[in-house]
Amino acid sequence: MTDSRATPLSPCTNICVMHPREGICAGCYRTMDEIVAWGSLTDVQRQAIMDELPARAPRISKRKRRG
C-alpha cells in the first residue's frame, strides 16, 4: 500500500549558504528557523513556506561588480 498524499518536497538545492544581511539561504531561500524546523512541520506548514520562497529570491539577487 502506498501513501497517496502529496507531500511537499524539501526545497533544498544543496547550496547551503546563508545570506549575511537577509538571513535566508542562497540555495532554497528559507530562513535558518525554517530549515531547522522543516522535519517537524506539517504538510500545510511546509506548503505555506514553499509558496513564499519565489518572492524571496530577489532579496539576494547576485550583483556583479567589475571595474
C-alpha positions in Angstrom: 0.0 0.0 0.0 1.3 3.4 -0.9 0.6 6.8 0.7 -1.4 8.8 -1.8 -0.9 12.1 0.0 1.2 14.7 -1.9 3.9 15.8 0.5 5.8 18.9 -0.5 9.4 18.0 -1.1 12.2 19.9 0.5 13.2 23.0 -1.5 16.9 22.3 -0.6 19.2 22.6 -3.5 22.4 21.6 -1.6 23.6 25.2 -1.9 23.6 25.8 1.8 24.9 29.4 2.3 23.1 31.9 4.5 23.0 35.4 3.1 24.5 37.6 5.9 22.1 40.5 5.5 18.9 38.9 4.5 19.2 35.8 6.7 17.9 33.4 4.1 19.7 30.5 2.3 21.1 31.4 -1.1 20.0 28.0 -2.4 16.5 27.4 -1.1 15.5 30.9 0.3 14.4 29.5 3.6 15.4 31.1 6.9 17.5 29.2 9.4 14.5 28.7 11.6 12.5 27.2 8.7 15.4 24.9 7.8 15.8 23.6 11.4 12.0 23.1 11.8 11.4 21.6 8.4 11.3 17.9 9.6 8.7 18.6 12.2 6.4 20.9 10.2 3.0 19.7 8.9 2.4 19.4 5.2 0.3 22.5 5.3 3.1 24.5 7.0 5.7 23.2 4.5 3.5 24.2 1.6 2.9 27.7 3.0 6.7 28.2 3.2 7.2 26.7 -0.3 4.6 29.2 -1.6 6.6 32.1 -0.2 10.0 31.1 -1.5 9.8 32.5 -5.0 9.1 36.0 -3.7 12.3 35.9 -1.6 14.7 35.2 -4.5 15.0 38.9 -5.5 16.2 39.7 -2.0 19.5 38.1 -2.7 20.0 38.6 -6.4 23.6 38.4 -7.5 25.2 41.7 -8.4 28.4 41.6 -10.4 30.7 44.5 -9.9 33.6 44.7 -12.3 35.9 47.6 -12.9 
